[in-house]
């Protein structure tokens, strides 16, 4: 199974707030998984595919 990244890790990687990540989920289809309001993560493979979708568009 692919490595998971937490919301905190994503915030550090992109230098954005959790609010921005939630906006990206709604408007740019960021494949962020939410177990509860405190438990959100993304699979690293899914994140890489999501990033590549912007390079090829």
HELIX and SHEET records of a PDB file:
HELIX    1   1 UNK A    7  UNK A   14  1                                   8    
HELIX    2   2 UNK A   18  UNK A   27  1                                  10    
HELIX    3   3 UNK A   44  UNK A   55  1                                  12    
SHEET    1   A 3 UNK A   4  UNK A   6  0                                        
SHEET    2   A 3 UNK A  39  UNK A  43 -1                                        
SHEET    3   A 3 UNK A  33  UNK A  36 -1                                        
END                                                                             
